């Protein structure tokens, strides 16, 4: 196929299409110019290196895809690859790319046929997030917490750094819900989640375990002092302020906290039961 024939065939195609050689763009149709932010009538990125158009984190996948594509032919097409294209202003478009050898300007080249899969990727990420996070607070849910706990136990066998588990329960939330309604109760849970997350480190896991219960997994160095950690989380959830319509100054709730050092030789449910028992002792000692 002559170069002019190829260009006429794909210039108006809705599929972003580029022709490249030695990692540089030789030609791009209007749809491809849209992907890189130039607009359908804007300047084509001719002469640009693909590495300038593709997200740096995808450069290894870019090199591999081009190498595989160069070795394939019509009888054995290359499998699709996924890259993120960068556009002006920092916009990112995730594309699935089919790579096929062509001849362009009398020499071998590669045609890149791209499908914009950004929305599909975003939907998949959203579904994955919903499956592992609590919708109200945005915290990891029980399933993700237990998975991270299992991984922490595996690492502890190698490092000797045994994690600790803190169990937190909102005091009198049922009576609060009965008096002010569940929307106010939800506001309490969100406030508690934020306070615990602020008191934890980035590498810790704060999860909503269910109802009014939260758990914190601290996978820290061996010198972490459990009593100090317990006090840190207790201070974080003391007098959690909640604004209420028609109530001057709002109100506040407290939480009870129980923390235990993990014991990898016993089931997680038993460790949680110990933390739960410590939490109830804390609740009884502070109850008038």
C-alpha positions in Angstrom: 0.0 0.0 0.0 1.3 3.4 -0.9 1.8 6.0 1.8 -0.9 8.3 0.4 -3.3 5.4 0.3 -2.6 4.5 3.9 -3.0 8.1 5.0 -6.4 8.5 3.2 -7.6 5.3 4.6 -7.0 6.2 8.3 -6.9 10.0 8.3 -10.7 10.2 9.1 -10.7 7.1 11.2 -12.1 7.6 14.8 -9.3 5.4 16.0 -6.2 7.3 17.0 -3.4 6.1 14.6 0.3 6.9 14.5 3.1 5.7 12.3 6.4 5.5 14.1 10.0 4.5 13.3 12.9 4.1 15.7 10.7 5.4 18.5 9.7 8.7 16.8 6.4 9.7 15.2 6.4 9.9 11.4 2.7 10.6 11.0 -0.6 10.9 13.1 -4.2 11.1 12.1 -6.7 13.7 13.5 -7.9 11.3 16.3 -4.3 10.8 17.4 -3.8 14.5 17.5 -6.8 14.7 19.9 -5.2 12.2 22.2 -2.0 14.2 22.5 -4.0 17.4 23.0 -3.2 19.1 19.7 -6.8 19.1 18.5 -7.9 17.5 15.2 -6.6 20.4 13.2 -3.6 21.1 15.3 0.0 20.3 14.5 0.8 16.6 14.3 3.5 15.4 16.7 5.7 14.5 13.8 9.3 14.1 14.9 8.3 13.7 18.5 9.8 10.8 20.5 7.1 8.4 21.8 8.7 8.7 25.2 7.6 12.4 25.2 4.0 11.3 24.6 3.8 8.3 26.9 3.7 8.4 30.7 7.2 7.8 32.2 5.9 4.9 34.2 4.9 3.1 31.0 8.2 3.5 29.2 9.3 -0.1 29.9 5.9 -1.3 28.5 6.4 1.0 25.5 9.8 -0.4 24.7 8.6 -4.0 25.0 5.5 -3.4 22.9 7.5 -1.8 20.1 10.0 -4.6 20.1 7.3 -7.3 20.0 5.4 -5.4 17.4 8.4 -5.2 15.1 8.8 -9.0 15.1 5.2 -9.8 14.2 3.2 -9.9 11.0 -0.3 -10.4 9.6 -0.3 -14.1 10.4 0.7 -13.5 14.0 -0.4 -10.1 15.2 1.1 -8.6 18.4 -1.0 -8.8 21.5 -2.5 -5.4 22.6 -0.6 -3.3 25.1 -1.8 -0.6 27.4 -0.1 2.8 27.7 -1.0 6.2 29.1 -0.6 9.1 26.7 0.2 12.5 28.1 -1.6 15.6 26.7 -1.0 19.3 27.2 -2.1 20.5 30.6 -1.3 17.2 32.3 -4.3 15.2 31.0 -3.8 11.5 30.8 -5.5 9.2 28.4 -5.3 5.4 28.8 -5.2 3.6 25.5 -5.1 0.0 24.3 -2.6 -0.2 21.4 -2.4 -2.6 18.6 1.0 -2.6 16.8 1.6 -3.8 13.3 4.5 -3.5 10.9 3.9 -1.3 7.8 6.0 0.3 5.1 6.0 4.1 5.2 8.0 6.4 2.9 9.6 3.4 1.4 11.0 1.9 4.7 9.7 -0.3 7.5 7.7 1.3 10.2 5.1 0.5 12.8 1.5 1.5 12.8 -0.1 2.1 16.3 -3.9 1.7 16.4 -5.2 3.1 19.7 -8.5 2.6 21.5 -9.3 5.1 24.3 -10.1 2.9 27.3 -9.9 5.6 30.0 -13.5 5.3 31.0 -13.3 1.5 31.2 -10.2 1.6 33.3 -11.7 4.2 35.6 -14.9 2.0 36.0 -12.7 -1.0 36.8 -10.8 1.0 39.4 -14.0 2.3 40.9 -15.5 -1.2 41.2 -12.2 -2.5 42.7 -12.2 0.4 45.3 -15.9 -0.2 46.2 -15.1 -3.9 46.8 -12.4 -3.1 49.2 -13.5 0.1 50.9 -16.3 1.3 53.1 -18.6 3.6 51.1 -19.4 5.9 54.0 -16.0 6.6 55.4 -13.7 5.7 52.5 -11.6 3.5 54.8 -10.5 0.0 53.9 -13.3 -2.5 54.7 -13.0 -5.8 56.7 -11.9 -7.8 53.6 -9.0 -5.5 52.8 -8.0 -5.2 56.4 -7.8 -8.9 56.8 -5.8 -9.2 53.6 -3.3 -6.6 54.8 -3.1 -8.3 58.2 -2.3 -11.6 56.5 0.5 -9.9 54.6 1.8 -8.2 57.7 2.0 -11.6 59.5 4.0 -13.0 56.6 6.5 -10.1 56.7 6.7 -10.5 60.5 8.0 -14.0 60.1 11.0 -12.6 58.2 11.6 -9.4 60.1 10.4 -10.2 63.6 8.4 -7.0 63.7 5.1 -8.2 65.0 2.2 -5.9 64.2 -0.3 -4.5 66.8 -4.0 -4.3 66.5 -6.2 -1.6 68.0 -9.9 -2.1 68.3 -12.1 1.1 68.5 -15.8 1.3 69.3 -18.0 4.5 69.3 -19.6 4.8 72.7 -23.4 5.0 72.9 -23.9 5.4 69.1 -27.2 3.6 69.2 -28.7 6.1 71.7 -27.2 8.9 69.6 -28.9 7.6 66.5 -32.2 7.2 68.3 -32.1 10.8 69.4 -30.7 12.6 66.4 -31.1 10.2 63.5 -28.9 8.1 61.4 -27.6 10.9 59.3 -26.1 12.4 62.4 -24.7 9.0 63.4 -23.1 8.7 60.0 -21.4 12.1 60.6 -20.0 10.7 63.8 -18.6 7.7 62.0 -17.0 9.9 59.3 -15.5 12.1 62.0 -14.1 9.1 63.9 -12.6 7.7 60.7 -10.8 11.0 60.0 -9.4 11.3 63.5 -8.1 7.7 63.5 -6.6 8.2 60.0 -4.9 11.4 61.2 -3.5 9.7 64.2 -2.1 6.7 62.2 0.9 6.7 60.0 0.8 6.3 56.2 1.9 2.7 56.4 -0.7 1.8 59.0 -4.2 0.5 58.0 -7.3 2.1 59.5 -10.4 0.2 58.6 -14.1 0.3 59.4 -14.7 -3.2 60.6 -18.5 -2.9 60.8 -21.2 -0.8 62.3 -19.6 1.4 64.9 -16.3 -0.6 65.1 -12.9 0.5 63.7 -9.6 -1.4 63.7 -6.1 -0.1 63.2 -3.2 -2.4 62.1 0.2 -0.9 63.0 3.0 -2.7 61.2 5.8 -0.8 62.8 9.4 -1.2 64.1 10.0 -3.4 67.0 10.5 -0.5 69.4 6.8 0.7 69.0 5.4 1.0 72.5 1.9 -0.5 72.5 0.7 1.5 75.5 1.8 4.7 73.9 0.0 3.7 70.7 -3.2 2.9 72.5 -3.1 6.3 74.2 -2.5 8.1 70.9 -5.6 6.5 69.4 -7.6 7.1 72.6 -6.7 10.8 72.5 -7.6 11.0 68.8 -11.2 9.9 69.5 -11.9 11.7 72.8 -14.7 14.2 72.5 -15.4 13.7 68.8 -17.3 16.9 67.9 -20.4 16.7 65.7 -22.4 19.7 64.5 -26.1 19.2 64.7 -28.9 21.3 63.2 -30.7 23.2 65.9 -28.2 22.3 68.6 -26.0 25.2 69.7 -22.4 24.1 69.8 -23.3 20.6 68.5 -22.4 17.6 70.7 -19.6 15.2 71.1 -19.1 11.5 71.5 -16.2 9.4 72.8 -14.7 6.0 71.8 -13.3 3.1 73.6 -10.0 1.6 72.5 -8.3 -1.7 73.1 -4.9 -2.6 71.7 -3.0 -5.9 71.7 0.2 -7.2 70.2 -0.5 -9.7 67.4 0.3 -13.3 68.0 0.9 -14.9 64.6 0.4 -18.4 65.9 -3.2 -17.9 66.9 -6.1 -17.2 64.5 -6.8 -13.5 63.7 -10.3 -13.9 65.2 -8.8 -14.7 68.6 -6.4 -11.8 68.5 -9.4 -9.5 67.6 -11.3 -11.0 70.5 -8.5 -10.0 72.9 -8.5 -6.5 71.5 -12.3 -6.4 71.8 -12.1 -7.5 75.5 -9.5 -4.8 76.2 -11.8 -2.2 74.5 -14.7 -3.2 76.7 -12.6 -2.9 79.8 -11.7 0.6 78.7 -15.4 1.3 78.1 -16.3 0.1 81.6 -13.6 2.1 83.4 -14.7 5.4 81.8 -18.4 4.8 82.2 -20.0 6.7 85.2 
